[in-house]
Amino acid sequence: MSAARFLVSGKVQGVFFRASTREQAIALGLRGHAINLDDGRVEVLAAGDDAAIETLADWLRHGPPSARVERVERTAAADNEASAGFTLG
């Protein structure tokens, strides 16, 4: 088990990015959250199986059809930072 924090830049707010990320994460069995940041980015915290996190990381580079992802920054996170389930904020 591991965890990662992603900061996703581009046209990622107001295009169902968070909800689509939640669907992907739940399907992969991940815990965490997707929240809008004041600067226009979306923060995604994902915890769970390493392979599932990698699959989500690949998906985040494109996002849903209406999004336009320009950049994804990834940093390590602590597994205990993620709450149960996958929340939106």
N, CA, C and O atoms as CSV, one atom per row, in Angstrom:
chain,resi,resn,atom,element,x,y,z
A,1,MET,N,N,0.833,-1.183,0.000
A,1,MET,CA,C,0.000,0.000,0.000
A,1,MET,C,C,0.877,1.245,0.000
A,1,MET,O,O,1.911,1.300,0.664
A,2,SER,N,N,0.445,2.220,-0.746
A,2,SER,CA,C,1.173,3.479,-0.775
A,2,SER,C,C,0.179,4.602,-1.024
A,2,SER,O,O,-1.026,4.370,-1.117
A,3,ALA,N,N,0.696,5.819,-1.130
A,3,ALA,CA,C,-0.164,6.977,-1.369
A,3,ALA,C,C,0.597,8.005,-2.189
A,3,ALA,O,O,1.824,8.086,-2.131
A,4,ALA,N,N,-0.154,8.788,-2.951
A,4,ALA,CA,C,0.445,9.839,-3.773
A,4,ALA,C,C,-0.505,11.025,-3.834
A,4,ALA,O,O,-1.725,10.871,-3.783
A,5,ARG,N,N,0.084,12.217,-3.946
A,5,ARG,CA,C,-0.684,13.448,-4.115
A,5,ARG,C,C,-0.380,13.983,-5.511
A,5,ARG,O,O,0.777,14.076,-5.923
A,6,PHE,N,N,-1.434,14.328,-6.218
A,6,PHE,CA,C,-1.312,14.866,-7.570
A,6,PHE,C,C,-1.904,16.263,-7.609
A,6,PHE,O,O,-2.975,16.497,-7.049
A,7,LEU,N,N,-1.219,17.198,-8.264
A,7,LEU,CA,C,-1.756,18.522,-8.528
A,7,LEU,C,C,-1.930,18.623,-10.037
A,7,LEU,O,O,-0.961,18.588,-10.796
A,8,VAL,N,N,-3.185,18.749,-10.456
A,8,VAL,CA,C,-3.516,18.709,-11.881
A,8,VAL,C,C,-3.877,20.113,-12.348
A,8,VAL,O,O,-4.776,20.748,-11.798
A,9,SER,N,N,-3.165,20.594,-13.371
A,9,SER,CA,C,-3.369,21.935,-13.913
A,9,SER,C,C,-3.974,21.866,-15.300
A,9,SER,O,O,-3.849,20.863,-16.003
A,10,GLY,N,N,-4.632,22.950,-15.683
A,10,GLY,CA,C,-5.249,23.067,-17.002
A,10,GLY,C,C,-6.715,23.422,-16.845
A,10,GLY,O,O,-7.106,24.054,-15.864
A,11,LYS,N,N,-7.516,23.020,-17.800
A,11,LYS,CA,C,-8.966,23.218,-17.702
A,11,LYS,C,C,-9.521,21.999,-16.971
A,11,LYS,O,O,-9.969,21.033,-17.589
A,12,VAL,N,N,-9.482,22.068,-15.633
A,12,VAL,CA,C,-9.854,20.915,-14.824
A,12,VAL,C,C,-10.931,21.236,-13.777
A,12,VAL,O,O,-11.336,20.360,-13.013
A,13,GLN,N,N,-11.383,22.470,-13.745
A,13,GLN,CA,C,-12.485,22.815,-12.849
A,13,GLN,C,C,-13.709,23.145,-13.691
A,13,GLN,O,O,-13.605,23.811,-14.722
A,14,GLY,N,N,-14.881,22.670,-13.240
A,14,GLY,CA,C,-16.118,22.931,-13.965
A,14,GLY,C,C,-16.328,22.012,-15.158
A,14,GLY,O,O,-17.162,22.294,-16.018
A,15,VAL,N,N,-15.577,20.908,-15.219
A,15,VAL,CA,C,-15.687,19.978,-16.358
A,15,VAL,C,C,-15.858,18.534,-15.868
A,15,VAL,O,O,-15.527,17.590,-16.586
A,16,PHE,N,N,-16.373,18.367,-14.652
A,16,PHE,CA,C,-16.611,17.053,-14.044
A,16,PHE,C,C,-15.319,16.276,-13.792
A,16,PHE,O,O,-15.333,15.047,-13.732
A,17,PHE,N,N,-14.207,16.992,-13.646
A,17,PHE,CA,C,-12.932,16.330,-13.411
A,17,PHE,C,C,-12.935,15.593,-12.077
A,17,PHE,O,O,-12.536,14.431,-12.008
A,18,ARG,N,N,-13.382,16.262,-11.021
A,18,ARG,CA,C,-13.379,15.629,-9.701
A,18,ARG,C,C,-14.298,14.416,-9.657
A,18,ARG,O,O,-13.911,13.359,-9.159
A,19,ALA,N,N,-15.508,14.564,-10.176
A,19,ALA,CA,C,-16.462,13.448,-10.158
A,19,ALA,C,C,-15.945,12.279,-10.985
A,19,ALA,O,O,-16.081,11.125,-10.580
A,20,SER,N,N,-15.362,12.564,-12.126
A,20,SER,CA,C,-14.805,11.500,-12.965
A,20,SER,C,C,-13.612,10.834,-12.292
A,20,SER,O,O,-13.426,9.622,-12.396
A,21,THR,N,N,-12.803,11.639,-11.598
A,21,THR,CA,C,-11.668,11.084,-10.859
A,21,THR,C,C,-12.176,10.157,-9.761
A,21,THR,O,O,-11.619,9.081,-9.544
A,22,ARG,N,N,-13.226,10.573,-9.077
A,22,ARG,CA,C,-13.805,9.743,-8.012
A,22,ARG,C,C,-14.276,8.402,-8.570
A,22,ARG,O,O,-14.031,7.356,-7.968
A,23,GLU,N,N,-14.949,8.432,-9.715
A,23,GLU,CA,C,-15.416,7.186,-10.342
A,23,GLU,C,C,-14.242,6.258,-10.646
A,23,GLU,O,O,-14.297,5.059,-10.370
A,24,GLN,N,N,-13.184,6.823,-11.215
A,24,GLN,CA,C,-11.998,6.030,-11.544
A,24,GLN,C,C,-11.377,5.440,-10.277
A,24,GLN,O,O,-11.050,4.255,-10.228
A,25,ALA,N,N,-11.220,6.276,-9.262
A,25,ALA,CA,C,-10.584,5.839,-8.020
A,25,ALA,C,C,-11.381,4.731,-7.338
A,25,ALA,O,O,-10.806,3.746,-6.875
A,26,ILE,N,N,-12.684,4.887,-7.276
A,26,ILE,CA,C,-13.523,3.869,-6.645
A,26,ILE,C,C,-13.426,2.557,-7.420
A,26,ILE,O,O,-13.322,1.487,-6.819
A,27,ALA,N,N,-13.459,2.636,-8.745
A,27,ALA,CA,C,-13.348,1.428,-9.567
A,27,ALA,C,C,-12.012,0.720,-9.332
A,27,ALA,O,O,-11.918,-0.500,-9.463
A,28,LEU,N,N,-10.982,1.494,-8.983
A,28,LEU,CA,C,-9.651,0.934,-8.737
A,28,LEU,C,C,-9.444,0.536,-7.273
A,28,LEU,O,O,-8.390,0.011,-6.914
A,29,GLY,N,N,-10.434,0.784,-6.442
A,29,GLY,CA,C,-10.330,0.427,-5.036
A,29,GLY,C,C,-9.461,1.359,-4.216
A,29,GLY,O,O,-8.898,0.952,-3.199
A,30,LEU,N,N,-9.345,2.612,-4.650
A,30,LEU,CA,C,-8.495,3.579,-3.957
A,30,LEU,C,C,-9.284,4.414,-2.950
A,30,LEU,O,O,-10.494,4.595,-3.086
A,31,ARG,N,N,-8.584,4.912,-1.946
A,31,ARG,CA,C,-9.138,5.860,-0.978
A,31,ARG,C,C,-8.508,7.220,-1.245
A,31,ARG,O,O,-7.444,7.308,-1.857
A,32,GLY,N,N,-9.174,8.291,-0.780
A,32,GLY,CA,C,-8.573,9.607,-0.903
A,32,GLY,C,C,-9.592,10.687,-1.180
A,32,GLY,O,O,-10.731,10.631,-0.715
A,33,HIS,N,N,-9.154,11.685,-1.959
A,33,HIS,CA,C,-10.043,12.798,-2.277
A,33,HIS,C,C,-9.615,13.498,-3.562
A,33,HIS,O,O,-8.498,13.330,-4.052
A,34,ALA,N,N,-10.545,14.287,-4.088
A,34,ALA,CA,C,-10.274,15.198,-5.201
A,34,ALA,C,C,-10.920,16.522,-4.820
A,34,ALA,O,O,-12.131,16.592,-4.612
A,35,ILE,N,N,-10.104,17.576,-4.728
A,35,ILE,CA,C,-10.637,18.874,-4.314
A,35,ILE,C,C,-10.159,19.975,-5.253
A,35,ILE,O,O,-9.040,19.932,-5.766
A,36,ASN,N,N,-11.026,20.963,-5.469
A,36,ASN,CA,C,-10.645,22.144,-6.228
A,36,ASN,C,C,-9.785,23.035,-5.349
A,36,ASN,O,O,-10.079,23.218,-4.168
A,37,LEU,N,N,-8.729,23.588,-5.919
A,37,LEU,CA,C,-7.889,24.550,-5.227
A,37,LEU,C,C,-8.216,25.947,-5.724
A,37,LEU,O,O,-8.703,26.113,-6.842
A,38,ASP,N,N,-7.955,26.937,-4.909
A,38,ASP,CA,C,-8.259,28.322,-5.274
A,38,ASP,C,C,-7.519,28.801,-6.523
A,38,ASP,O,O,-7.975,29.726,-7.196
A,39,ASP,N,N,-6.384,28.181,-6.835
A,39,ASP,CA,C,-5.587,28.617,-7.990
A,39,ASP,C,C,-6.010,27.953,-9.307
A,39,ASP,O,O,-5.348,28.135,-10.329
A,40,GLY,N,N,-7.114,27.182,-9.290
A,40,GLY,CA,C,-7.626,26.568,-10.514
A,40,GLY,C,C,-7.192,25.128,-10.730
A,40,GLY,O,O,-7.669,24.462,-11.649
A,41,ARG,N,N,-6.285,24.647,-9.882
A,41,ARG,CA,C,-5.859,23.262,-9.996
A,41,ARG,C,C,-6.796,22.348,-9.206
A,41,ARG,O,O,-7.619,22.806,-8.414
A,42,VAL,N,N,-6.647,21.047,-9.444
A,42,VAL,CA,C,-7.341,20.039,-8.651
A,42,VAL,C,C,-6.280,19.213,-7.941
A,42,VAL,O,O,-5.318,18.752,-8.554
A,43,GLU,N,N,-6.472,19.032,-6.627
A,43,GLU,CA,C,-5.597,18.162,-5.847
A,43,GLU,C,C,-6.263,16.804,-5.723
A,43,GLU,O,O,-7.432,16.699,-5.349
A,44,VAL,N,N,-5.498,15.764,-6.043
A,44,VAL,CA,C,-5.987,14.391,-5.908
A,44,VAL,C,C,-5.045,13.670,-4.965
A,44,VAL,O,O,-3.835,13.626,-5.191
A,45,LEU,N,N,-5.607,13.105,-3.906
A,45,LEU,CA,C,-4.858,12.260,-2.990
A,45,LEU,C,C,-5.390,10.853,-3.166
A,45,LEU,O,O,-6.591,10.619,-3.034
A,46,ALA,N,N,-4.507,9.919,-3.464
A,46,ALA,CA,C,-4.920,8.528,-3.689
A,46,ALA,C,C,-4.057,7.594,-2.858
A,46,ALA,O,O,-2.832,7.709,-2.839
A,47,ALA,N,N,-4.717,6.661,-2.168
A,47,ALA,CA,C,-4.011,5.680,-1.351
A,47,ALA,C,C,-4.561,4.300,-1.650
A,47,ALA,O,O,-5.767,4.118,-1.821
A,48,GLY,N,N,-3.659,3.330,-1.709
A,48,GLY,CA,C,-4.071,1.957,-1.969
A,48,GLY,C,C,-2.973,1.188,-2.668
A,48,GLY,O,O,-1.786,1.450,-2.472
A,49,ASP,N,N,-3.380,0.245,-3.478
A,49,ASP,CA,C,-2.472,-0.623,-4.219
A,49,ASP,C,C,-1.603,0.190,-5.185
A,49,ASP,O,O,-2.099,1.085,-5.870
A,50,ASP,N,N,-0.321,-0.123,-5.233
A,50,ASP,CA,C,0.617,0.604,-6.106
A,50,ASP,C,C,0.171,0.612,-7.568
A,50,ASP,O,O,0.203,1.655,-8.221
A,51,ALA,N,N,-0.241,-0.542,-8.081
A,51,ALA,CA,C,-0.645,-0.637,-9.488
A,51,ALA,C,C,-1.886,0.207,-9.747
A,51,ALA,O,O,-2.006,0.814,-10.811
A,52,ALA,N,N,-2.808,0.253,-8.795
A,52,ALA,CA,C,-4.021,1.060,-8.955
A,52,ALA,C,C,-3.684,2.543,-8.968
A,52,ALA,O,O,-4.278,3.307,-9.729
A,53,ILE,N,N,-2.740,2.957,-8.137
A,53,ILE,CA,C,-2.318,4.361,-8.139
A,53,ILE,C,C,-1.680,4.714,-9.472
A,53,ILE,O,O,-1.918,5.800,-9.999
A,54,GLU,N,N,-0.873,3.816,-10.025
A,54,GLU,CA,C,-0.250,4.069,-11.328
A,54,GLU,C,C,-1.308,4.186,-12.427
A,54,GLU,O,O,-1.191,5.031,-13.315
A,55,THR,N,N,-2.332,3.344,-12.368
A,55,THR,CA,C,-3.413,3.413,-13.354
A,55,THR,C,C,-4.139,4.745,-13.253
A,55,THR,O,O,-4.447,5.364,-14.271
A,56,LEU,N,N,-4.416,5.197,-12.013
A,56,LEU,CA,C,-5.062,6.498,-11.833
A,56,LEU,C,C,-4.153,7.615,-12.323
A,56,LEU,O,O,-4.623,8.567,-12.946
A,57,ALA,N,N,-2.855,7.509,-12.048
A,57,ALA,CA,C,-1.901,8.531,-12.502
A,57,ALA,C,C,-1.943,8.662,-14.016
A,57,ALA,O,O,-1.922,9.777,-14.538
A,58,ASP,N,N,-2.001,7.554,-14.725
A,58,ASP,CA,C,-2.100,7.586,-16.186
A,58,ASP,C,C,-3.394,8.265,-16.625
A,58,ASP,O,O,-3.395,9.069,-17.556
A,59,TRP,N,N,-4.491,7.937,-15.949
A,59,TRP,CA,C,-5.782,8.528,-16.307
A,59,TRP,C,C,-5.785,10.038,-16.057
A,59,TRP,O,O,-6.351,10.796,-16.845
A,60,LEU,N,N,-5.156,10.473,-14.967
A,60,LEU,CA,C,-5.132,11.897,-14.634
A,60,LEU,C,C,-4.443,12.732,-15.709
A,60,LEU,O,O,-4.734,13.921,-15.835
A,61,ARG,N,N,-3.557,12.152,-16.469
A,61,ARG,CA,C,-2.853,12.906,-17.524
A,61,ARG,C,C,-3.785,13.338,-18.658
A,61,ARG,O,O,-3.437,14.197,-19.468
A,62,HIS,N,N,-4.979,12.727,-18.702
A,62,HIS,CA,C,-5.953,13.068,-19.747
A,62,HIS,C,C,-7.265,13.551,-19.146
A,62,HIS,O,O,-7.853,14.519,-19.629
A,63,GLY,N,N,-7.727,12.880,-18.092
A,63,GLY,CA,C,-8.986,13.239,-17.449
A,63,GLY,C,C,-10.177,12.921,-18.327
A,63,GLY,O,O,-10.048,12.202,-19.317
A,64,PRO,N,N,-11.343,13.454,-17.970
A,64,PRO,CA,C,-12.547,13.216,-18.758
A,64,PRO,C,C,-12.477,13.983,-20.087
A,64,PRO,O,O,-11.633,14.864,-20.251
A,65,PRO,N,N,-13.358,13.649,-21.026
A,65,PRO,CA,C,-13.295,14.273,-22.360
A,65,PRO,C,C,-13.349,15.799,-22.363
A,65,PRO,O,O,-12.722,16.427,-23.217
A,66,SER,N,N,-14.079,16.408,-21.433
A,66,SER,CA,C,-14.228,17.872,-21.445
A,66,SER,C,C,-13.056,18.602,-20.790
A,66,SER,O,O,-12.984,19.829,-20.863
A,67,ALA,N,N,-12.149,17.886,-20.161
A,67,ALA,CA,C,-10.985,18.504,-19.509
A,67,ALA,C,C,-9.846,18.690,-20.505
A,67,ALA,O,O,-9.786,18.044,-21.551
A,68,ARG,N,N,-8.951,19.596,-20.138
A,68,ARG,CA,C,-7.729,19.802,-20.914
A,68,ARG,C,C,-6.578,19.867,-19.910
A,68,ARG,O,O,-6.255,20.933,-19.386
A,69,VAL,N,N,-5.972,18.722,-19.655
A,69,VAL,CA,C,-4.899,18.641,-18.665
A,69,VAL,C,C,-3.608,19.156,-19.291
A,69,VAL,O,O,-3.191,18.703,-20.357
A,70,GLU,N,N,-2.985,20.115,-18.605
A,70,GLU,CA,C,-1.722,20.674,-19.075
A,70,GLU,C,C,-0.530,20.119,-18.310
A,70,GLU,O,O,0.557,19.968,-18.866
A,71,ARG,N,N,-0.740,19.813,-17.024
A,71,ARG,CA,C,0.382,19.362,-16.205
A,71,ARG,C,C,-0.130,18.561,-15.012
A,71,ARG,O,O,-1.170,18.882,-14.437
A,72,VAL,N,N,0.605,17.524,-14.651
A,72,VAL,CA,C,0.316,16.740,-13.450
A,72,VAL,C,C,1.597,16.654,-12.640
A,72,VAL,O,O,2.595,16.102,-13.103
A,73,GLU,N,N,1.571,17.205,-11.421
A,73,GLU,CA,C,2.704,17.128,-10.505
A,73,GLU,C,C,2.392,16.042,-9.480
A,73,GLU,O,O,1.274,15.963,-8.972
A,74,ARG,N,N,3.375,15.215,-9.183
A,74,ARG,CA,C,3.158,14.109,-8.246
A,74,ARG,C,C,4.173,14.167,-7.115
A,74,ARG,O,O,5.367,14.367,-7.339
A,75,THR,N,N,3.676,13.989,-5.899
A,75,THR,CA,C,4.541,13.878,-4.733
A,75,THR,C,C,4.067,12.703,-3.893
A,75,THR,O,O,2.922,12.265,-4.004
A,76,ALA,N,N,4.951,12.207,-3.062
A,76,ALA,CA,C,4.583,11.116,-2.156
A,76,ALA,C,C,3.677,11.666,-1.063
A,76,ALA,O,O,3.745,12.845,-0.716
A,77,ALA,N,N,2.845,10.811,-0.537
A,77,ALA,CA,C,1.960,11.175,0.569
A,77,ALA,C,C,1.940,10.010,1.543
A,77,ALA,O,O,2.332,8.894,1.204
A,78,ALA,N,N,1.483,10.278,2.746
A,78,ALA,CA,C,1.356,9.227,3.754
A,78,ALA,C,C,0.005,8.543,3.594
A,78,ALA,O,O,-1.012,9.198,3.369
A,79,ASP,N,N,0.007,7.236,3.711
A,79,ASP,CA,C,-1.220,6.457,3.565
A,79,ASP,C,C,-2.306,6.931,4.524
A,79,ASP,O,O,-3.488,6.910,4.181
A,80,ASN,N,N,-1.919,7.354,5.715
A,80,ASN,CA,C,-2.916,7.765,6.704
A,80,ASN,C,C,-3.527,9.138,6.419
A,80,ASN,O,O,-4.426,9.566,7.143
A,81,GLU,N,N,-3.060,9.835,5.387
A,81,GLU,CA,C,-3.667,11.111,4.991
A,81,GLU,C,C,-5.012,10.894,4.305
A,81,GLU,O,O,-5.852,11.793,4.292
A,82,ALA,N,N,-5.219,9.716,3.738
A,82,ALA,CA,C,-6.448,9.413,3.002
A,82,ALA,C,C,-7.497,8.848,3.940
A,82,ALA,O,O,-7.236,7.907,4.690
A,83,SER,N,N,-8.675,9.426,3.891
A,83,SER,CA,C,-9.766,8.914,4.708
A,83,SER,C,C,-10.380,7.697,4.022
A,83,SER,O,O,-9.994,7.345,2.908
A,84,ALA,N,N,-11.322,7.067,4.683
A,84,ALA,CA,C,-12.028,5.940,4.074
A,84,ALA,C,C,-12.846,6.452,2.896
A,84,ALA,O,O,-13.358,7.571,2.929
A,85,GLY,N,N,-12.966,5.648,1.873
A,85,GLY,CA,C,-13.725,6.049,0.692
A,85,GLY,C,C,-12.956,7.057,-0.145
A,85,GLY,O,O,-11.752,7.243,0.032
A,86,PHE,N,N,-13.666,7.702,-1.055
A,86,PHE,CA,C,-13.039,8.718,-1.900
A,86,PHE,C,C,-13.981,9.908,-1.941
A,86,PHE,O,O,-15.081,9.820,-2.485
A,87,THR,N,N,-13.546,11.026,-1.361
A,87,THR,CA,C,-14.418,12.177,-1.193
A,87,THR,C,C,-14.104,13.291,-2.196
A,87,THR,O,O,-13.031,13.333,-2.799
A,88,LEU,N,N,-15.067,14.179,-2.349
A,88,LEU,CA,C,-14.912,15.363,-3.187
A,88,LEU,C,C,-14.958,16.592,-2.288
A,88,LEU,O,O,-15.647,16.607,-1.268
A,89,GLY,N,N,-14.226,17.603,-2.675
A,89,GLY,CA,C,-14.233,18.821,-1.882
A,89,GLY,C,C,-14.126,20.024,-2.758
A,89,GLY,O,O,-14.116,21.151,-2.262
